[in-house]
Amino acid sequence: MLETSARLLRLLSLLQARRDWPGRDLADRLGVSDRTVRRDVERLRDLGYPVHASRGTDGGYRLGAGAAMPPLLLDDEEAVAVAIGLRTAVGGMEESSARALAKLEQVLPSRLRHRVDALRASTEPVPADRPGPTVDPTVLATLATACRNRERLRFDYRAHDGSSTLRGVEPHRIVSWGRRWYLVAWDVDRDDWRTFRVDRLTPRTPTGPRFPPRDPPEGGAASYVARGVSSAAWRHRARVVVHAAAEVVTERINPAVGVVEAIDDDRCVLDTGAESIQTLAVHLGLLDLDFDVAEPPELIEYLRTLAARFTRAAVGGERPLQGPGQGTRGAEPAPEGSPGDTTRGS
């Protein structure tokens, strides 16, 4: 049987691992009686842990939220997963993640610290094309709570030109896109869905009254942000008829590349765009499907240029290319002893 102090830590770990625990299950896990579980729960309460109990045949225990953050008891796999997750911090929260990681690594056992260091030394992330804006975790928590509780929210919003307006919204979802965070909400004054960058808003408290749920924007919050964010960044746009079902095209593109609308069972419209005509042509080529382009004229002309270039490349590949005093280009003698070497030594 575990000693009292070790058993309390084990009990706390079990309560953190699951929302509700029947008393009998806790007793079986700890190898003690129901009465001992009740005494241990009282000891945790004396230490400041808010353990709630319910009576009856379905009665049990639940660890509630207290005034302070209680110690988290993590097993080996959980500790390593948290450390790696903090190292790959979500955009805008790198500073907070670094502080949390420093605290975690300070108490990691040597065996786990070596595993985390090995992963760090063996992993090389692709650097972001540009740093993202810093996001206050407190603001994210305020928005998330308002979304969950369906409470109206007021905030000061700073536009791209620096001007500020007071907005009243019914918050719906928070979306992480690239290295930025966005709030998707129903704008009460404009009577429509809107997207707001979280790093540009300052919530006003307290939150407003609760509101009834409404149908989300078409395609969901993530698709709504994708359409708005991508379109705003595109210098060149095109509406392309693709000769394939909408489901097929959707599976082949990233939501940031475009929005797909079905025409019939065998055709769909792809509303797409890019920073350059060349990139736009690459996106279309990667579909590996037949398509028709009506506009813009620059894209049509560039596709003609690509078609001629690829045709010349294909024709040129049908005959060997030779230079002065050379055989077929690319045909180099095989090194001695290789499978292609037929020369016998004396």
Secondary structure as UniProt FT lines:
FT   HELIX           4..17
FT   STRAND          21..22
FT   HELIX           23..30
FT   HELIX           34..46
FT   TURN            47..48
FT   STRAND          51..54
FT   TURN            57..58
FT   STRAND          60..63
FT   HELIX           76..87
FT   TURN            91..92
FT   HELIX           94..107
FT   HELIX           110..122
FT   HELIX           137..149
FT   STRAND          153..158
FT   TURN            160..161
FT   STRAND          164..177
FT   TURN            178..179
FT   STRAND          180..187
FT   TURN            188..191
FT   STRAND          192..197
FT   HELIX           198..200
FT   STRAND          201..204
FT   TURN            218..219
FT   HELIX           221..233
FT   STRAND          236..242
FT   HELIX           246..252
FT   TURN            255..257
FT   STRAND          258..262
FT   STRAND          268..274
FT   HELIX           277..286
FT   STRAND          291..293
FT   HELIX           297..316
FT   TURN            317..318
FT   TURN            324..325
FT   TURN            329..330
FT   TURN            336..337
FT   TURN            339..340
//
